[in-house]
Amino acid sequence: MIAIHHDQGTLEFEADLNKPLMPQLRRLHIGIKGLCGGHAICGTCHVYVREDQLKRLTEPDEYELERLGVLENRRPNSRLTCQLPTGQTLDGLDLTVAVL
């Protein structure tokens, strides 16, 4: 997996694919806050997924869409890392941390 921070360049990160992504990214201190603990309420784990990789992920559910809908910096490729599926689908995923 590659996480790209908005102001600190590129960070290559080997994720544990069997554990939730958001807490793993939060520990890297790259701008992921995850204040709601992974419940898709706060939007502080907002990232942009490389557009050609979006089809690898499951569609966002109604709660994620609701939260993304109120974010000022939302893009068509926005996702919340607390809602991304774990497993092989994350291997090689390119993410850019959204500026809060």
Protein Blocks (a to p, Z undefined) as FASTA:
>chain_A
ZZddfklopadddddfkbcfklmmmmnonopaolnnonomnopacccddfklmmmpccdd
fklmmmmmmpmkbcfkbccfklpcedjklgopacddddZZ
